[in-house]
Amino acid sequence: MHYERNQYSEGFSICGLIIAGMFLYWGFNTLTTGFFSIFSLWWLGFIFIGIGIAIISGQIYALANRSDLRNVVKYEFGENPNASIEEISANTGITVKDVRAIILDLKARGELKGKFSSKTGEMKYTQVSQPPEPVVETVEKEEKKEQYCPSCGTPVKKEEAMYCAYCGTKL
């Protein structure tokens, strides 16, 4: 598997599919109506269709590659349950931004459980599993002003925390 920078968070795009649809429409429209037949440019339809197919295949590859990247991060946590985001990034070559996004996706799917240490940034209480049924979390109200993680929005309960306990982002 070949990884490119920010491939996980920016790889798939609905706009890319819309643009591919436009190229396919222009290509088939050019071939069927002979729009450019005045100029003998009917072959442009094949070029438009080729561009549209290339964009669609790139989008399909991006979707397929996302599951591979999730599996790589799950494997890393399985091998080293106390790993930090930076360690996983260094071991896999995936950017820190993408590792954070993958961890949040894995946690949302229920495939990764655990919290990050608010002092060291390392994962603790790690459990890598298959997706279970959804878990409902309760929110406790506090009278003091709460600090939130800038990456995932989780309330930071400890004032001396240097890392988010949910996603491992440095505060």
C-alpha positions, 0 to 999 in steps of 0.5 A, a space after each residue: 500500500 502506497 500512502 500519500 500525505 493527507 490521503 485519509 482526510 482529503 482522499 475522497 470527494 463528492 465534488 470529484 464525482 460531480 466533476 467526473 459526471 460532467 466529463 462523462 456527460 460531455 464525452 457521451 454528448 459529444 459522441 452522440 450529437 456530433 457537437 464538434 463535428 463541424 470542426 472534425 473534433 468528434 474524438 474529443 468525446 473519447 478524451 472526456 470519457 477517459 478523464 471521467 473514468 480516471 477521476 471515478 477510478 481514483 475516487 474508488 481507490 481512495 475509498 478502498 485505501 481508507 479501510 487499509 489505513 484503518 487496518 494499519 492503525 488498528 494493527 499498530 495499536 494491537 502490537 503496541 497498546 500504549 503507543 502515542 499518535 506520534 509513535 504510530 505516525 513514525 512507525 507507519 509513515 502516516 501523517 499525524 493529522 491522518 492518524 488522528 482522523 483514523 483514530 476518531 473514525 475507529 472510535 466512532 465505529 467501536 473498533 478502538 477503545 481506550 483513552 490517551 494519557 493527559 500527561 504523556 499522550 500515550 494510549 492507555 486502557 487500549 482495546 482493539 475489537 470488531 464494531 459492537 453495538 453503539 454505546 450511549 455516553 452520559 455528559 456530566 455538567 460542571 459549574 466551572 468553565 470547561 476546556 475543550 479539545 481543539 481537534 475532537 471537541 471532547 471536554 478536558 476534565 483535568 486542568 493539568 492535562 497536556 493531551 486530550 484523553 479521547 483523541 490524543 491531540 496535544 492541548 
